[in-house]
Amino acid sequence: MSGQHWTPDANHQAILAHNGLHSFADVWALKADWFEAPNERRSGWSGASRVELKTPAGGTLAVFLKRQQDHDTRSLRHPFGQPTFRREFANIGKLQALGIPAVPLVYYGEQKINGHSCAALMTVALDDFQSLDEWWPAHPQAESRAAVLTAIADWAAQISRQRWQHGCLYDKHIFVRKLAQAGQFGRDDIRFIDLEKMRRRLSIGRAAEMNIRQLLRHSSCCSPAEHQLLEAAFDQQLKKA
């Protein structure tokens, strides 16, 4: 896809065009503050910005724009490396194809600039969601917590049944929809982000083992009893056809 850009639907194409974002060069040059300090690795870097795009109807669409330069990942299939955002872009598409809720894609592109490998990924901001580590202390009700843990287990079990290992299941990477009433949570109200490390395992069992192990290890906001509930819900969901 070097030198090309991709948009998923006509609606997002219209929004990008309305903001003068017609090419990779336009997206790459977009002026926006870093949401957090860029991650520097070897001779490359990777960072994210929050951007408010204007819509043709007069509203706004909040997006996260992630840009990277020479921040590649090497593998057997790509011994010379590929942008990590290409992997995240592809994995979001794979989840969507399976009917698994994922962060909505707005744009992806990559291009060589002065010999540097550059990539840009834009997704809709999850403003109606909150990371689990922030959501948890604000919702002490047992009913709400149990419903969220069951929904997380459903999501994790579904990707495990497809032999996918998320690879980064931390509580700050699990987002819960901000719903007012207790107990009204389902799989559609959960989003897992940072999918660049997601990879296929040889068996369902191996994928499930790695996913639940990481969930339990990195959901420090939960009590031991809540961890038991999460593990039991995951095992039950995993057995479903």
C-alpha positions as CSV (number, residue, x, y, z in Angstrom):
1,M,0.0,0.0,0.0
2,S,3.1,2.2,-0.2
3,G,2.2,5.6,-1.6
4,Q,-1.6,5.0,-1.3
5,H,-4.3,5.8,1.1
6,W,-7.4,3.9,2.1
7,T,-10.8,5.1,3.5
8,P,-13.6,2.7,4.5
9,D,-16.7,4.4,3.4
10,A,-18.1,7.4,1.5
11,N,-19.2,9.2,4.7
12,H,-15.6,9.3,6.0
13,Q,-14.3,10.2,2.6
14,A,-16.6,13.2,2.5
15,I,-15.5,14.3,6.0
16,L,-11.8,14.0,5.1
17,A,-12.3,16.0,1.9
18,H,-14.3,18.6,3.8
19,N,-11.2,19.1,6.0
20,G,-8.9,19.3,3.0
21,L,-7.4,15.9,3.6
22,H,-7.3,14.5,0.1
23,S,-4.0,12.6,0.2
24,F,-1.5,11.0,2.5
25,A,0.6,14.2,2.4
26,D,-2.4,16.2,3.7
27,V,-2.9,13.8,6.6
28,W,0.8,13.6,7.4
29,A,1.1,17.4,7.4
30,L,-1.9,18.0,9.6
31,K,-1.0,20.2,12.5
32,A,-2.2,18.7,15.8
33,D,-0.8,18.5,19.3
34,W,0.4,15.2,20.6
35,F,-2.1,13.5,22.9
36,E,0.8,12.1,24.8
37,A,4.6,12.1,24.3
38,P,5.6,10.2,21.1
39,N,7.2,6.8,21.6
40,E,10.7,6.7,20.3
41,R,12.4,3.5,19.3
42,R,15.8,3.2,17.7
43,S,15.8,5.7,14.9
44,G,12.0,5.9,14.6
45,W,9.0,7.4,16.5
46,S,5.3,6.9,16.9
47,G,2.7,9.2,18.3
48,A,-1.0,10.0,18.5
49,S,-3.1,13.2,18.3
50,R,-6.7,14.0,19.0
51,V,-8.3,15.9,16.2
52,E,-11.8,17.5,15.8
53,L,-12.8,17.2,12.1
54,K,-15.6,19.3,10.8
55,T,-18.5,17.4,9.0
56,P,-20.3,18.6,5.9
57,A,-23.5,18.8,8.0
58,G,-21.9,21.4,10.3
59,G,-21.0,19.1,13.1
60,T,-17.7,17.6,14.3
61,L,-16.2,14.2,14.4
62,A,-13.5,13.5,17.0
63,V,-10.8,11.2,15.8
64,F,-7.4,9.9,16.9
65,L,-4.7,10.3,14.3
66,K,-1.7,8.1,14.9
67,R,1.5,8.8,12.9
68,Q,4.8,7.0,12.8
69,Q,8.1,7.1,11.1
70,D,10.6,4.2,10.8
71,H,8.7,2.5,13.6
72,D,8.5,-0.9,11.9
73,T,8.1,-4.5,13.1
74,R,10.0,-7.4,11.6
75,S,8.6,-10.9,11.1
76,L,9.2,-14.0,9.0
77,R,6.7,-12.7,6.5
78,H,8.2,-9.2,6.6
79,P,11.9,-9.6,7.3
80,F,12.7,-6.0,6.3
81,G,9.9,-4.7,8.5
82,Q,6.4,-3.2,8.1
83,P,4.8,-0.3,9.9
84,T,3.2,-1.4,13.1
85,F,0.1,0.7,12.2
86,R,-0.4,-1.5,9.1
87,R,-0.8,-4.5,11.4
88,E,-3.2,-2.6,13.6
89,F,-5.2,-1.5,10.5
90,A,-5.3,-5.0,9.2
91,N,-6.4,-6.5,12.5
92,I,-9.2,-4.0,13.0
93,G,-10.5,-5.1,9.6
94,K,-10.2,-8.7,10.5
95,L,-12.3,-8.2,13.6
96,Q,-14.9,-6.2,11.7
97,A,-15.1,-9.0,9.1
98,L,-15.8,-11.4,12.0
99,G,-18.6,-9.2,13.3
100,I,-16.6,-8.4,16.5
101,P,-16.9,-4.7,17.6
102,A,-13.8,-2.7,16.9
103,V,-12.7,0.9,16.7
104,P,-14.3,2.5,13.6
105,L,-11.7,3.1,10.9
106,V,-11.5,6.5,9.2
107,Y,-8.2,6.4,7.2
108,Y,-5.0,4.5,6.7
109,G,-2.1,5.3,4.5
110,E,1.7,4.8,4.2
111,Q,4.4,6.3,2.1
112,K,8.1,6.7,1.8
113,I,9.2,10.3,2.5
114,N,12.9,11.1,2.0
115,G,13.7,7.5,2.5
116,H,11.7,7.2,5.7
117,S,8.9,4.7,6.2
118,C,5.9,6.7,7.2
119,A,2.3,5.6,8.1
120,A,-0.8,7.2,9.4
121,L,-3.9,5.6,11.0
122,M,-7.1,7.5,11.9
123,T,-9.9,6.0,14.0
124,V,-13.0,7.5,15.5
125,A,-12.5,8.6,19.1
126,L,-14.2,6.5,21.7
127,D,-15.9,9.4,23.5
128,D,-18.8,7.3,24.5
129,F,-16.5,4.9,26.2
130,Q,-14.1,4.9,29.2
131,S,-11.0,2.8,29.8
132,L,-11.6,0.0,32.4
133,D,-9.1,1.3,34.8
134,E,-11.0,4.6,34.9
135,W,-14.5,3.2,34.8
136,W,-14.0,0.6,37.6
137,P,-13.5,2.8,40.7
138,A,-16.4,5.0,39.6
139,H,-18.8,2.0,39.5
140,P,-18.7,0.0,42.7
141,Q,-22.0,-1.7,42.1
142,A,-21.6,-5.4,42.0
143,E,-24.3,-5.8,39.3
144,S,-22.6,-3.4,36.9
145,R,-19.2,-4.8,37.4
146,A,-20.4,-8.4,36.9
147,A,-22.1,-7.4,33.7
148,V,-19.0,-5.7,32.4
149,L,-16.8,-8.6,33.3
150,T,-19.2,-11.0,31.4
151,A,-19.1,-8.7,28.4
152,I,-15.3,-8.6,28.4
153,A,-15.2,-12.4,28.7
154,D,-17.6,-12.7,25.8
155,W,-15.4,-10.5,23.6
156,A,-12.2,-12.3,24.6
157,A,-13.7,-15.7,24.1
158,Q,-14.9,-14.8,20.7
159,I,-11.5,-13.8,19.4
160,S,-10.0,-16.8,21.1
161,R,-12.4,-19.1,19.2
162,Q,-11.0,-17.6,16.1
163,R,-7.5,-18.4,17.4
164,W,-6.6,-14.7,17.8
165,Q,-4.4,-13.6,20.7
166,H,-4.8,-9.9,21.5
167,G,-1.3,-9.5,22.9
168,C,-1.9,-6.4,24.9
169,L,-4.9,-7.0,27.2
170,Y,-4.3,-4.3,29.8
171,D,-7.2,-2.6,31.7
172,K,-6.2,0.7,30.0
173,H,-6.7,-1.0,26.6
174,I,-10.2,-2.2,27.4
175,F,-13.0,0.4,26.9
176,V,-16.5,0.3,28.4
177,R,-19.4,2.2,27.1
178,K,-20.7,4.9,29.5
179,L,-24.1,3.6,30.3
180,A,-26.3,5.0,33.0
181,Q,-28.2,2.0,34.2
182,A,-26.6,-0.9,36.0
183,G,-26.3,-4.2,34.3
184,Q,-27.0,-3.0,30.8
185,F,-23.8,-4.1,29.2
186,G,-23.1,-6.5,26.3
187,R,-20.3,-7.4,24.0
188,D,-21.2,-4.4,21.8
189,D,-20.4,-2.1,24.7
190,I,-16.8,-3.2,24.9
191,R,-13.9,-2.2,22.7
192,F,-10.4,-3.5,22.8
193,I,-7.8,-1.1,21.4
194,D,-4.1,-1.2,20.4
195,L,-4.4,-4.2,18.1
196,E,-1.0,-4.1,16.5
197,K,0.2,-7.0,18.6
198,M,-2.8,-9.3,17.8
199,R,-1.7,-12.5,16.1
200,R,-3.1,-15.9,15.1
201,R,-2.3,-18.9,17.3
202,L,-2.2,-22.5,16.1
203,S,-5.0,-23.6,18.4
204,I,-8.0,-22.2,20.2
205,G,-6.7,-23.5,23.4
206,R,-3.4,-21.6,23.1
207,A,-5.1,-18.4,22.1
208,A,-7.5,-18.7,25.0
209,E,-4.8,-19.5,27.5
210,M,-2.8,-16.4,26.5
211,N,-5.8,-14.1,26.5
212,I,-7.2,-15.1,29.8
213,R,-3.8,-15.1,31.4
214,Q,-3.1,-11.6,30.3
215,L,-6.6,-10.4,31.3
216,L,-6.1,-11.6,34.8
217,R,-2.6,-10.3,35.1
218,H,-3.3,-6.8,33.9
219,S,-6.7,-6.1,35.3
220,S,-5.3,-4.9,38.6
221,C,-8.5,-2.9,39.4
222,C,-10.4,-6.1,40.0
223,S,-10.5,-8.0,43.3
224,P,-9.6,-11.8,43.5
225,A,-13.3,-12.6,43.6
226,E,-13.9,-10.5,40.5
227,H,-11.0,-12.3,38.8
228,Q,-12.7,-15.6,39.5
229,L,-15.9,-14.3,38.0
230,L,-14.1,-13.1,34.9
231,E,-12.3,-16.5,34.5
232,A,-15.5,-18.5,35.0
233,A,-17.4,-16.3,32.5
234,F,-14.6,-16.6,30.0
235,D,-14.6,-20.4,30.3
236,Q,-18.4,-20.5,29.8
237,Q,-18.3,-18.2,26.8
238,L,-15.4,-20.2,25.2
239,K,-17.5,-23.3,25.2
240,K,-20.3,-21.7,23.1
241,A,-20.4,-22.7,19.5
